[in-house]
Amino acid sequence: MCAVGFFGTFAYEHGSWKTLSEGELPPLVEPFLWIDIHDSDIASVVYAPHGPGTGVAYLGLTPRTYFENDNASDPTDVLREAAGLAAWWALHNTGDAPAKQAEILGYLAEDENPDDLSLDEGVDVEDVDVFVEIKTARFLELLDLPLPTELR
């Protein structure tokens, strides 16, 4: 029996969430945040304006790691994306952007060698480290955003 993970695509613009078809990235009005969750393992985060970042970050695993293919996504630079997401957050909030950047950094996925990801039996792993939809919900709360209905 094969378990299927969570899939969902959501766009945040004009202060609210829209549920989209899987992987759909329609034209959106800036500032926006687009989240695409793939099989409970990868959450792609696309944001604009991107400030000092590239506008693309990942939670959970990166596509390069998940698919074991260097061509699945560009190499990650979590420091750059944390700065970009903190700048995006600062458009909507007052507060300490450098502190927010440090918090965001703890959520972002880096490219890893898939061989290094094996789980040791008997080691307790929190759900947030297994199900990227939980990590995504906590990440959105960190950004002071409401949650899409499907992530509540």
N, CA, C and O of each residue as an XYZ file, in Angstrom:
608
protein
N       0.844     -1.173      0.000
C       0.000      0.000      0.000
C       0.891      1.238      0.000
O       1.834      1.324      0.787
N       0.606      2.170     -0.853
C       1.410      3.385     -0.996
C       0.638      4.574     -0.433
O      -0.502      4.824     -0.824
N       1.260      5.296      0.477
C       0.628      6.486      1.048
C       0.915      7.674      0.149
O       2.016      7.819     -0.382
N      -0.076      8.507     -0.013
C       0.072      9.715     -0.816
C       0.116     10.905      0.134
O      -0.685     11.011      1.062
N       1.061     11.787     -0.118
C       1.196     12.968      0.716
C       0.223     14.056      0.312
O      -0.621     13.870     -0.565
N       0.359     15.190      0.966
C      -0.492     16.354      0.736
C       0.019     17.120     -0.475
O       1.225     17.309     -0.638
N      -0.906     17.558     -1.321
C      -0.619     18.432     -2.446
C      -1.536     19.644     -2.334
O      -2.719     19.492     -2.028
N      -1.018     20.831     -2.573
C      -1.852     22.027     -2.552
C      -1.093     23.220     -3.096
O       0.116     23.352     -2.905
N      -1.828     24.088     -3.780
C      -1.235     25.301     -4.344
C      -2.104     26.486     -3.950
O      -3.321     26.471     -4.132
N      -1.451     27.525     -3.400
C      -2.172     28.663     -2.846
C      -1.481     29.962     -3.234
O      -0.254     30.025     -3.304
N      -2.271     30.993     -3.485
C      -1.729     32.319     -3.798
C      -2.307     33.331     -2.820
O      -3.514     33.375     -2.582
N      -1.407     34.152     -2.253
C      -1.806     35.212     -1.336
C      -1.581     36.541     -2.043
O      -0.446     36.929     -2.317
N      -2.666     37.224     -2.330
C      -2.588     38.576     -2.904
C      -3.827     39.325     -2.451
O      -4.849     38.714     -2.137
N      -3.740     40.644     -2.418
C      -4.847     41.490     -1.974
C      -5.338     41.103     -0.574
O      -6.510     41.307     -0.258
N      -4.451     40.544      0.273
C      -4.799     40.247      1.647
C      -5.565     38.964      1.884
O      -6.065     38.746      2.987
N      -5.674     38.103      0.874
C      -6.378     36.840      1.094
C      -5.779     35.731      0.224
O      -5.019     35.982     -0.711
N      -6.154     34.497      0.571
C      -5.659     33.315     -0.124
C      -6.636     32.825     -1.176
O      -7.852     32.898     -1.000
N      -6.088     32.328     -2.266
C      -6.857     31.618     -3.286
C      -6.253     30.231     -3.414
O      -5.032     30.076     -3.403
N      -7.109     29.224     -3.536
C      -6.633     27.872     -3.818
C      -6.582     27.718     -5.330
O      -7.538     28.055     -6.028
N      -5.464     27.210     -5.830
C      -5.242     27.078     -7.267
C      -5.111     25.614     -7.648
O      -5.017     24.744     -6.783
N      -5.105     25.351     -8.935
C      -4.819     24.004     -9.420
C      -3.360     23.687     -9.116
O      -2.527     24.590     -9.038
N      -3.055     22.413     -8.948
C      -1.701     21.998     -8.582
C      -0.653     22.604     -9.518
O      -0.720     22.447    -10.737
N       0.308     23.296     -8.921
C       1.412     23.870     -9.678
C       1.080     25.120    -10.466
O       1.966     25.694    -11.099
N      -0.179     25.564    -10.448
C      -0.599     26.732    -11.234
C      -0.012     28.015    -10.647
O      -0.190     28.294     -9.461
N       0.677     28.784    -11.464
C       1.199     30.090    -11.060
C       0.692     31.116    -12.070
O       1.387     31.453    -13.028
N      -0.535     31.612    -11.845
C      -1.103     32.595    -12.762
C      -0.444     33.955    -12.544
O       0.282     34.136    -11.567
N      -0.684     34.906    -13.434
C      -0.185     36.252    -13.162
C      -0.807     36.758    -11.855
O      -2.020     36.679    -11.663
N       0.030     37.273    -10.973
C      -0.433     37.780     -9.689
C       0.019     39.224     -9.527
O       1.019     39.639    -10.113
N      -0.719     39.984     -8.729
C      -0.406     41.383     -8.482
C       0.526     41.465     -7.272
O       0.236     40.896     -6.220
N       1.640     42.174     -7.426
C       2.574     42.353     -6.309
C       1.965     43.265     -5.261
O       1.233     44.189     -5.615
N       2.233     43.045     -4.016
C       3.030     41.958     -3.456
C       2.206     40.678     -3.360
O       1.021     40.718     -3.027
N       2.833     39.553     -3.650
C       2.145     38.269     -3.553
C       3.082     37.223     -2.985
O       4.301     37.389     -2.956
N       2.467     36.137     -2.532
C       3.191     34.961     -2.066
C       2.453     33.773     -2.651
O       1.229     33.686     -2.554
N       3.182     32.872     -3.249
C       2.612     31.677     -3.872
C       3.267     30.476     -3.226
O       4.492     30.409     -3.125
N       2.453     29.524     -2.785
C       2.947     28.318     -2.125
C       2.457     27.110     -2.912
O       1.271     26.998     -3.223
N       3.384     26.205     -3.231
C       3.016     24.956     -3.899
C       3.609     23.804     -3.099
O       4.827     23.645     -3.032
N       2.734     22.998     -2.490
C       3.167     21.870     -1.666
C       3.074     20.603     -2.504
O       2.039     20.300     -3.097
N       4.187     19.870     -2.537
C       4.286     18.654     -3.347
C       4.534     17.448     -2.446
O       5.616     17.304     -1.876
N       3.535     16.590     -2.323
C       3.670     15.282     -1.679
C       4.173     15.353     -0.235
O       4.896     14.462      0.211
N       3.799     16.402      0.495
C       4.187     16.595      1.897
C       5.696     16.722      2.104
O       6.163     16.679      3.242
N       6.471     16.880      1.015
C       7.929     16.919      1.133
C       8.558     18.243      0.708
O       9.568     18.660      1.274
N       7.969     18.902     -0.279
C       8.525     20.151     -0.804
C       7.435     21.215     -0.757
O       6.302     20.969     -1.170
N       7.777     22.387     -0.257
C       6.909     23.550     -0.408
C       7.734     24.599     -1.145
O       8.711     25.127     -0.614
N       7.326     24.886     -2.368
C       7.948     25.968     -3.132
C       7.281     27.260     -2.705
O       6.055     27.341     -2.631
N       8.091     28.267     -2.426
C       7.597     29.575     -2.001
C       8.096     30.587     -3.029
O       9.299     30.820     -3.148
N       7.168     31.181     -3.764
C       7.514     32.213     -4.738
C       6.922     33.515     -4.216
O       5.751     33.566     -3.840
N       7.740     34.572     -4.193
C       7.289     35.831     -3.622
C       7.765     36.996     -4.478
O       8.814     36.941     -5.120
N       6.968     38.041     -4.464
C       7.332     39.272     -5.183
C       6.676     40.430     -4.468
O       5.551     40.299     -3.986
N       7.350     41.554     -4.389
C       8.676     41.778     -4.931
C       9.712     40.978     -4.150
O       9.521     40.669     -2.973
N      10.804     40.650     -4.819
C      11.767     39.747     -4.211
C      12.907     40.433     -3.476
O      13.723     39.755     -2.853
N      12.988     41.768     -3.530
C      14.040     42.458     -2.790
C      15.401     41.865     -3.089
O      15.735     41.657     -4.255
N      16.201     41.586     -2.060
C      17.535     41.042     -2.297
C      17.547     39.549     -2.632
O      18.607     39.001     -2.934
N      16.394     38.882     -2.584
C      16.325     37.453     -2.900
C      16.067     37.234     -4.379
O      15.998     38.183     -5.159
N      15.926     35.973     -4.751
C      15.601     35.638     -6.144
C      14.099     35.548     -6.353
O      13.617     35.576     -7.485
N      13.356     35.440     -5.245
C      11.910     35.284     -5.338
C      11.457     33.849     -5.239
O      10.265     33.573     -5.375
N      12.390     32.906     -5.000
C      12.032     31.490     -4.876
C      12.794     30.882     -3.697
O      14.017     30.993     -3.607
N      12.052     30.242     -2.801
C      12.658     29.541     -1.670
C      11.892     28.227     -1.479
O      10.840     28.014     -2.082
N      12.430     27.368     -0.647
C      11.814     26.062     -0.408
C      11.758     25.767      1.080
O      12.629     26.171      1.849
N      10.709     25.051      1.465
C      10.570     24.508      2.811
C      10.581     22.991      2.666
O      10.175     22.463      1.630
N      11.038     22.295      3.684
C      11.115     20.827      3.591
C      12.387     20.443      2.855
O      13.492     20.591      3.377
N      12.218     19.954      1.647
C      13.345     19.601      0.785
C      13.346     20.501     -0.439
O      12.308     21.047     -0.815
N      14.497     20.656     -1.053
C      14.545     21.356     -2.339
C      14.250     20.331     -3.438
O      14.442     19.135     -3.224
N      13.788     20.777     -4.608
C      13.592     19.830     -5.707
C      14.874     19.074     -6.075
O      14.818     17.891     -6.414
N      16.023     19.747     -6.012
C      17.302     19.091     -6.332
C      17.546     17.892     -5.407
O      18.017     16.843     -5.845
N      17.220     18.066     -4.127
C      17.412     16.992     -3.153
C      16.344     15.919     -3.320
O      16.660     14.731     -3.383
N      15.090     16.328     -3.393
C      13.965     15.395     -3.451
C      14.043     14.485     -4.675
O      13.867     13.271     -4.567
N      14.307     15.076     -5.832
C      14.338     14.308     -7.072
C      15.733     13.745     -7.382
O      15.920     13.049     -8.380
N      16.720     14.058     -6.508
C      18.103     13.619     -6.705
C      18.592     13.992     -8.100
O      19.188     13.185     -8.813
N      18.313     15.264     -8.469
C      18.635     15.746     -9.809
C      19.014     17.217     -9.712
O      18.186     18.048     -9.339
N      20.247     17.542    -10.040
C      20.712     18.928     -9.971
C      19.968     19.861    -10.914
O      19.990     21.076    -10.721
N      19.314     19.318    -11.925
C      18.561     20.152    -12.868
C      17.126     20.416    -12.426
O      16.398     21.137    -13.109
N      16.706     19.849    -11.303
C      15.317     20.009    -10.844
C      15.023     21.415    -10.339
O      13.869     21.844    -10.343
N      16.055     22.140     -9.904
C      15.888     23.526     -9.463
C      17.258     24.186     -9.437
O      18.288     23.513     -9.474
N      17.254     25.501     -9.374
C      18.509     26.231     -9.216
C      19.083     25.934     -7.832
O      18.339     25.591     -6.912
N      20.389     26.064     -7.681
C      20.975     25.891     -6.345
C      20.365     26.890     -5.360
O      20.026     28.014     -5.733
N      20.230     26.475     -4.117
C      19.626     27.347     -3.116
C      20.680     28.211     -2.434
O      21.841     27.827     -2.294
N      20.234     29.384     -2.017
C      21.041     30.293     -1.206
C      20.105     30.782     -0.104
O      19.438     31.806     -0.254
N      20.062     30.045      0.998
C      19.073     30.328      2.041
C      19.275     31.689      2.690
O      18.300     32.323      3.096
N      20.510     32.152      2.797
C      20.742     33.482      3.368
C      20.116     34.565      2.493
O      19.480     35.492      2.994
N      20.305     34.436      1.189
C      19.740     35.415      0.256
C      18.210     35.389      0.288
O      17.570     36.440      0.301
N      17.627     34.188      0.299
C      16.165     34.087      0.296
C      15.569     34.536      1.619
O      14.487     35.123      1.639
N      16.254     34.271      2.724
C      15.762     34.759      4.021
C      15.739     36.282      4.025
O      14.810     36.888      4.559
N      16.769     36.912      3.425
C      16.790     38.384      3.329
C      15.657     38.878      2.438
O      15.006     39.873      2.756
N      15.419     38.189      1.326
C      14.332     38.581      0.432
C      12.967     38.435      1.081
O      12.117     39.315      0.944
N      12.750     37.334      1.785
C      11.466     37.126      2.458
C      11.279     38.096      3.622
O      10.159     38.532      3.889
N      12.356     38.436      4.311
C      12.252     39.435      5.386
C      11.897     40.803      4.806
O      11.118     41.547      5.402
N      12.463     41.134      3.656
C      12.111     42.399      2.987
C      10.651     42.364      2.552
O       9.951     43.370      2.664
N      10.183     41.224      2.059
C       8.772     41.071      1.673
C       7.890     41.256      2.901
O       6.889     41.970      2.845
N       8.256     40.616      4.012
C       7.508     40.746      5.264
C       7.444     42.203      5.713
O       6.402     42.669      6.172
N       8.564     42.925      5.581
C       8.648     44.316      6.042
C       7.730     45.247      5.243
O       7.397     46.333      5.719
N       7.316     44.841      4.040
C       6.363     45.648      3.267
C       5.012     45.731      3.964
O       4.275     46.702      3.788
N       4.688     44.710      4.756
C       3.367     44.588      5.368
C       3.375     44.792      6.874
O       2.315     44.894      7.491
N       4.564     44.853      7.476
C       4.671     44.857      8.926
C       5.726     45.845      9.397
O       6.657     46.182      8.665
N       5.564     46.298     10.623
C       6.626     47.065     11.252
C       7.311     46.116     12.221
O       6.670     45.248     12.813
N       8.561     46.282     12.370
C       9.295     45.404     13.267
C      10.725     45.268     12.804
O      11.171     45.955     11.885
N      11.417     44.390     13.441
C      12.844     44.184     13.224
C      13.049     43.187     12.078
O      12.984     41.975     12.283
N      13.296     43.707     10.876
C      13.488     42.841      9.704
C      14.687     41.910      9.872
O      14.585     40.744      9.490
N      15.830     42.365     10.428
C      16.939     41.419     10.620
C      16.576     40.267     11.569
O      16.999     39.131     11.351
N      15.808     40.549     12.602
C      15.370     39.477     13.503
C      14.430     38.529     12.766
O      14.518     37.313     12.934
N      13.538     39.077     11.958
C      12.615     38.245     11.181
C      13.394     37.386     10.197
O      13.068     36.218      9.985
N      14.433     37.976      9.595
C      15.278     37.223      8.653
C      15.888     36.006      9.339
O      15.912     34.919      8.761
N      16.378     36.174     10.553
C      16.970     35.062     11.299
C      15.936     33.976     11.579
O      16.252     32.788     11.511
N      14.704     34.371     11.894
C      13.638     33.389     12.136
C      13.292     32.648     10.847
O      13.132     31.428     10.852
N      13.177     33.385      9.747
C      12.839     32.788      8.457
C      13.899     31.775      8.049
O      13.575     30.711      7.522
N      15.153     32.098      8.291
C      16.262     31.232      7.913
C      16.094     29.823      8.469
O      16.457     28.849      7.811
N      15.550     29.711      9.664
C      15.347     28.411     10.276
C      14.341     27.526      9.566
O      14.288     26.324      9.824
N      13.545     28.094      8.680
C      12.526     27.335      7.954
C      12.961     26.903      6.563
O      12.388     25.965      6.009
N      13.949     27.555      5.990
C      14.279     27.347      4.584
C      15.117     26.092      4.356
O      15.991     25.754      5.154
N      14.832     25.419      3.262
C      15.539     24.188      2.896
C      16.776     24.511      2.068
O      16.758     25.384      1.200
N      17.839     23.789      2.358
C      19.067     23.880      1.575
C      19.216     22.607      0.747
O      18.647     21.568      1.080
N      19.980     22.699     -0.327
C      20.299     21.502     -1.100
C      21.135     20.577     -0.227
O      22.079     21.016      0.431
N      20.783     19.297     -0.225
C      21.493     18.307      0.578
C      21.772     17.084     -0.271
O      21.127     16.862     -1.296
N      22.723     16.308      0.158
C      22.991     15.023     -0.478
C      21.898     14.065     -0.010
O      21.772     13.836      1.193
N      21.104     13.498     -0.918
C      20.013     12.607     -0.503
C      20.483     11.436      0.361
O      19.712     10.931      1.177
N      21.720     11.002      0.201
C      22.232      9.898      1.009
C      22.369     10.280      2.479
O      22.400      9.409      3.349
N      22.449     11.577      2.757
C      22.592     12.051      4.134
C      21.253     12.190      4.849
O      21.226     12.573      6.019
N      20.142     11.890      4.181
C      18.814     12.130      4.742
C      18.187     10.909      5.395
O      17.035     10.982      5.823
N      18.889      9.802      5.488
C      18.282      8.605      6.065
C      17.925      8.839      7.528
O      18.673      9.468      8.276
N      16.780      8.324      7.910
C      16.319      8.456      9.292
C      16.759      7.234     10.086
O      16.609      6.103      9.622
N      17.290      7.451     11.259
C      17.670      6.351     12.137
C      16.423      5.818     12.818
O      15.608      6.587     13.329
N      16.275      4.491     12.825
C      15.134      3.901     13.510
C      15.249      4.180     15.003
O      16.345      4.176     15.563
N      14.124      4.418     15.630
C      14.096      4.681     17.048
C      14.305      6.143     17.405
O      14.191      6.510     18.575
N      14.610      6.987     16.427
C      14.799      8.410     16.691
C      13.459      9.104     16.504
O      12.824      8.971     15.459
N      13.033      9.845     17.521
C      11.772     10.572     17.422
C      11.950     11.769     16.503
O      12.883     12.557     16.661
N      11.045     11.896     15.541
C      11.061     13.014     14.606
C       9.726     13.737     14.752
O       8.666     13.112     14.725
N       9.784     15.038     14.906
C       8.550     15.809     15.042
C       7.800     15.861     13.715
O       8.409     15.821     12.646
N       6.470     15.952     13.795
C       5.642     16.016     12.593
C       6.057     17.164     11.677
O       5.984     17.029     10.455
N       6.492     18.294     12.245
C       6.878     19.447     11.439
C       8.072     19.114     10.545
O       8.255     19.730      9.496
N       8.882     18.140     10.959
C      10.034     17.740     10.164
C       9.697     16.650      9.157
O      10.532     16.300      8.323
N       8.491     16.112      9.222
C       8.061     15.066      8.308
C       7.066     15.603      7.284
O       7.163     15.278      6.101
N       6.121     16.413      7.721
C       5.044     16.898      6.868
C       5.256     18.378      6.572
O       5.095     19.219      7.456
N       5.613     18.694      5.342
C       5.941     20.083      5.014
C       4.720     20.995      5.118
O       4.883     22.207      5.257
N       3.521     20.460      5.055
C       2.340     21.315      5.210
C       2.263     21.889      6.628
O       1.764     22.998      6.816
N       2.746     21.150      7.619
C       2.790     21.680      8.988
C       3.837     22.779      9.071
O       3.590     23.834      9.655
N       5.002     22.534      8.490
C       6.058     23.547      8.483
C       5.590     24.790      7.733
O       5.893     25.910      8.142
N       4.856     24.601      6.641
C       4.345     25.731      5.861
C       3.375     26.564      6.689
O       3.437     27.793      6.660
N       2.488     25.915      7.419
C       1.541     26.646      8.268
C       2.290     27.471      9.312
O       1.946     28.630      9.546
N       3.294     26.894      9.931
C       4.081     27.632     10.931
C       4.870     28.772     10.276
O       5.014     29.846     10.859
N       5.372     28.535      9.080
C       6.091     29.568      8.336
C       5.175     30.755      8.024
O       5.575     31.909      8.176
N       3.949     30.469      7.587
C       2.994     31.539      7.278
C       2.620     32.314      8.547
O       2.461     33.533      8.502
N       2.481     31.616      9.665
C       2.225     32.306     10.939
C       3.398     33.209     11.299
O       3.195     34.313     11.805
N       4.630     32.751     11.041
C       5.824     33.563     11.278
C       5.785     34.845     10.453
O       6.242     35.895     10.905
N       5.234     34.754      9.236
C       5.107     35.925      8.358
C       3.873     36.763      8.696
O       3.561     37.722      7.990
N       3.176     36.405      9.770
C       1.977     37.128     10.216
C       0.861     37.093      9.177
O       0.123     38.063      9.008
N       0.750     35.961      8.484
C      -0.296     35.788      7.472
C      -1.355     34.821      7.987
O      -1.054     33.922      8.772
N      -2.594     35.008      7.545
C      -3.614     34.009      7.857
C      -3.277     32.714      7.106
O      -2.488     32.726      6.160
N      -3.869     31.619      7.526
C      -3.609     30.350      6.855
C      -4.688     30.059      5.822
O      -5.863     30.357      6.034
N      -4.272     29.467      4.689
C      -5.304     28.947      3.767
C      -6.142     27.904      4.514
O      -5.630     27.209      5.392
N      -7.390     27.797      4.177
C      -8.303     26.870      4.851
C      -7.720     25.464      4.926
O      -7.838     24.806      5.959
N      -7.104     25.001      3.868
C      -6.586     23.629      3.803
C      -5.402     23.394      4.756
O      -5.053     22.243      5.018
N      -4.792     24.444      5.268
C      -3.658     24.276      6.178
C      -4.002     24.548      7.634
O      -3.117     24.555      8.489
N      -5.269     24.770      7.923
C      -5.692     25.022      9.317
C      -5.849     23.732     10.066
O      -6.198     23.743     11.246
